[in-house]
Amino acid sequence: MRGKFNSHPFAYHQELELEITALTNLGVGLGRVDGWVVMVPFALPGERVRARVYRNHKNYSEADLAGVLTASPQRVAAPCPLFGRCGGCQYQEFAYEGQLAWKRRQVRELLQHMAGIEFEVEPVVPSPRDYGYRSKITPHFQAPRAPDFPIGFLRQGTRHDVVDVPQCLIATPAINARLAALRSEARERAAAGGYERGATLLLREAGGAVSTDYDAEITEVVDLEPPLRLRFLARDFFQNNPFILPAFVAHVRDEAAAPGARFLVDAYCGSGLFALGCARRFERVAGVEISPSSVGFARRNAADNGLANAEFHAADAAAIFAAIDFPAAATAVIIDPPRRGCDEAFLRQLFAFGPARVVYVSCDPATQMRDLKLFAAAGYRL
């Protein structure tokens, strides 16, 4: 590994002193040495730090935080004893109000630099819980080689080394209560020869119960008015912070239900979260999904919630809007794509359909801003 190290512009484990001026949208501190960008995880804006270089790229370097020489007033003690070693969290050393301010700034800067758009970004809506909120975790392990093999998450900065995580502070209390037993069960199974390779475990809380079966059918209740009950498989994608869901879904619904919008299309509908959460504000709603099993759940969920104006279609990726007969001028579309954003084939179909309004929900602002340039080129505006 040492022989493969690129020694330009810094030697392996060379220590640097630098000031952190920004955070990336992945929570990594960014500073410069003689104009050269150095990325330092767990360092905060305004801090002067000592960093130890471990990798040089073509136009930036990565370094470990070796020490904080001048601390930010927003630096706090991380509550998790594994923070900094476990790669699952990036911000525990950063006061929550500071995190929110920087996330707002990051979205604004990405709008400017990637989409070329100046636009006011509203303050970030905080989570009702900053710990104990995550309703799904997937701890994993490598091929067991000792009785007490680590079960947890990847070590910070590595691709294969697993840190043992007996408790996860961002997971719900119910998940943590179940985690100890699941870890014991995995080790007992491993001792009996049940694992030839590593494995990924699942803990998902919904409706007050924790499931560890990937194929289990579970029910989540979203506290809208009236409450929305959604069934889906434990392994399926679903928003992992249930405490923000009522406000989150209501905001998407209010943005979609603009004057003149009588019809709604949910183009990545899954089991129907947005389509059904918005259905009472529209004459007709159609959900589109390429997964037939998710469409089956969405149809059942519509019936369970008494929403007769919602229909769901299992669409071919090449013809997403083929079954939609809504007039485009009176239609809003919600899209909530994967982290990689929308592919060009989907966007071509969306622009050809030409809805009056699109609400774009994203879990990665960088890919969203990349797509926003194409929306602007197609005649849409924020």
HUPEMO-V863757 format. One record per residue. N is the residue number from 1. RES is the residue in one small letter. SS is DSSP state (helix for helix, strand for strand, loop for the rest). PSI is psi in whole degrees, -180 to 180 (NA if undefined). Layout:
BEGIN
<<N RES SS PSI> <N RES SS PSI>>
END
This chain:
BEGIN
<<1 m loop -43> <2 r helix -36> <3 g helix -22> <4 k helix -1> <5 f loop 131> <6 n loop 116> <7 s loop 8> <8 h loop 128> <9 p loop 0> <10 f loop 149> <11 a loop 159> <12 y loop 128> <13 h loop 20> <14 q loop 135> <15 e strand 138> <16 l strand 151> <17 e strand 131> <18 l strand 162> <19 e strand 134> <20 i strand 124> <21 t strand -15> <22 a strand 170> <23 l strand 140> <24 t loop 169> <25 n loop 2> <26 l loop 8> <27 g loop 17> <28 v strand 134> <29 g strand 143> <30 l strand 130> <31 g strand -180> <32 r strand 145> <33 v strand 112> <34 d loop 40> <35 g loop -12> <36 w strand 129> <37 v strand 133> <38 v strand 126> <39 m strand 129> <40 v strand 102> <41 p strand 146> <42 f loop 9> <43 a loop 145> <44 l loop 152> <45 p loop 138> <46 g loop -7> <47 e loop 147> <48 r strand 128> <49 v strand 163> <50 r strand 128> <51 a strand 147> <52 r strand 114> <53 v strand 133> <54 y strand -8> <55 r strand 133> <56 n strand 127> <57 h loop -175> <58 k loop -38> <59 n loop 14> <60 y strand 167> <61 s strand 156> <62 e strand 141> <63 a strand 149> <64 d strand 149> <65 l strand 113> <66 a strand -20> <67 g strand 150> <68 v strand 116> <69 l strand -41> <70 t strand 114> <71 a loop 148> <72 s loop 145> <73 p loop -14> <74 q loop 5> <75 r strand 133> <76 v loop 166> <77 a loop 124> <78 a loop 129> <79 p loop -23> <80 c loop 129> <81 p loop -15> <82 l loop -3> <83 f strand 134> <84 g loop -28> <85 r loop -47> <86 c strand 133> <87 g loop 8> <88 g loop -23> <89 c loop 149> <90 q loop -19> <91 y loop 9> <92 q loop -21> <93 e loop 1> <94 f strand 122> <95 a loop 140> <96 y helix -40> <97 e helix -31> <98 g helix -39> <99 q helix -47> <100 l helix -42> <101 a helix -40> <102 w helix -35> <103 k helix -39> <104 r helix -45> <105 r helix -40> <106 q helix -42> <107 v helix -43> <108 r helix -43> <109 e helix -36> <110 l helix -38> <111 l helix -45> <112 q helix -49> <113 h helix -33> <114 m helix -36> <115 a helix -12> <116 g loop 33> <117 i loop 131> <118 e loop 121> <119 f loop 140> <120 e loop 125> <121 v loop 125> <122 e loop 157> <123 p loop 147> <124 v loop 135> <125 v loop 120> <126 p loop 155> <127 s loop 143> <128 p loop -25> <129 r loop 132> <130 d loop -11> <131 y loop 161> <132 g loop 28> <133 y loop -24> <134 r strand 126> <135 s loop 4> <136 k strand 130> <137 i strand 154> <138 t loop 73> <139 p loop 151> <140 h strand 174> <141 f strand 157> <142 q loop 178> <143 a loop 123> <144 p loop 126> <145 r loop -1> <146 a loop 155> <147 p loop -33> <148 d loop 39> <149 f loop 146> <150 p loop 138> <151 i loop 117> <152 g strand -127> <153 f strand 165> <154 l strand 140> <155 r strand 142> <156 q loop 127> <157 g loop 5> <158 t loop 165> <159 r loop -13> <160 h loop -23> <161 d loop 124> <162 v strand 132> <163 v strand 132> <164 d strand 128> <165 v loop 93> <166 p loop -25> <167 q loop 145> <168 c loop 116> <169 l loop -20> <170 i loop -13> <171 a strand 158> <172 t loop 156> <173 p helix -37> <174 a helix -38> <175 i helix -44> <176 n helix -34> <177 a helix -32> <178 r helix -22> <179 l helix -43> <180 a helix -45> <181 a helix -40> <182 l helix -39> <183 r helix -41> <184 s helix -42> <185 e helix -41> <186 a helix -40> <187 r helix -36> <188 e helix -41> <189 r helix -40> <190 a helix -41> <191 a helix -27> <192 a loop 8> <193 g loop 21> <194 g loop -10> <195 y loop 118> <196 e loop -31> <197 r loop -173> <198 g loop 178> <199 a strand 162> <200 t strand 126> <201 l loop 163> <202 l loop 134> <203 l strand 120> <204 r strand 124> <205 e strand 134> <206 a strand 136> <207 g loop 27> <208 g loop -4> <209 a strand 150> <210 v strand 125> <211 s strand 142> <212 t loop 9> <213 d loop 119> <214 y loop -33> <215 d loop 8> <216 a loop 143> <217 e strand 126> <218 i strand 166> <219 t strand 128> <220 e strand 138> <221 v strand 122> <222 v strand 124> <223 d loop 64> <224 l loop -171> <225 e loop 104> <226 p loop 166> <227 p loop 145> <228 l strand 124> <229 r strand 126> <230 l strand 128> <231 r strand 143> <232 f strand 172> <233 l strand 148> <234 a loop -31> <235 r loop -14> <236 d loop 156> <237 f loop 135> <238 f loop 150> <239 q loop 131> <240 n loop 0> <241 n strand 90> <242 p loop -18> <243 f loop -23> <244 i loop -9> <245 l helix -44> <246 p helix -49> <247 a helix -37> <248 f helix -52> <249 v helix -39> <250 a helix -38> <251 h helix -46> <252 v helix -43> <253 r helix -45> <254 d helix -36> <255 e helix -38> <256 a helix -36> <257 a loop 54> <258 a loop 161> <259 p loop 133> <260 g loop -13> <261 a loop 104> <262 r loop -18> <263 f strand 152> <264 l strand 137> <265 v strand 127> <266 d strand 105> <267 a loop -11> <268 y loop 65> <269 c loop -20> <270 g loop -131> <271 s loop 6> <272 g loop 16> <273 l helix -59> <274 f helix -42> <275 a helix -47> <276 l helix -32> <277 g helix -23> <278 c helix -9> <279 a helix -34> <280 r helix -8> <281 r helix 2> <282 f loop 156> <283 e loop -47> <284 r strand 147> <285 v strand 138> <286 a strand 129> <287 g strand 141> <288 v strand 134> <289 e strand 140> <290 i loop -10> <291 s loop 112> <292 p helix -37> <293 s helix -39> <294 s helix -38> <295 v helix -39> <296 g helix -44> <297 f helix -41> <298 a helix -41> <299 r helix -42> <300 r helix -41> <301 n helix -36> <302 a helix -45> <303 a helix -43> <304 d helix -32> <305 n loop 7> <306 g loop 34> <307 l loop 88> <308 a loop -11> <309 n loop 9> <310 a strand 131> <311 e strand 155> <312 f strand 140> <313 h strand 135> <314 a strand 107> <315 a loop 147> <316 d loop 140> <317 a loop -24> <318 a loop -7> <319 a loop 60> <320 i loop -42> <321 f loop 14> <322 a loop -35> <323 a loop 3> <324 i loop 123> <325 d loop 17> <326 f loop 146> <327 p loop 125> <328 a helix -35> <329 a helix -17> <330 a helix 20> <331 t strand 136> <332 a strand 147> <333 v strand 132> <334 i strand 132> <335 i strand 136> <336 d loop 74> <337 p loop 173> <338 p loop 176> <339 r loop -30> <340 r loop -6> <341 g loop -165> <342 c loop 140> <343 d loop 161> <344 e helix -34> <345 a helix -41> <346 f helix -45> <347 l helix -36> <348 r helix -43> <349 q helix -39> <350 l helix -47> <351 f helix -33> <352 a helix -37> <353 f helix -41> <354 g loop 50> <355 p loop 155> <356 a loop -27> <357 r strand 140> <358 v strand 130> <359 v strand 115> <360 y strand 108> <361 v loop 132> <362 s loop 145> <363 c loop 6> <364 d loop 104> <365 p helix -28> <366 a helix -46> <367 t helix -30> <368 q helix -43> <369 m helix -35> <370 r helix -46> <371 d helix -32> <372 l helix -33> <373 k helix -38> <374 l helix -36> <375 f helix -46> <376 a helix -42> <377 a helix -27> <378 a loop 2> <379 g loop 3> <380 y loop 156> <381 r loop 155> <382 l loop NA>>
END
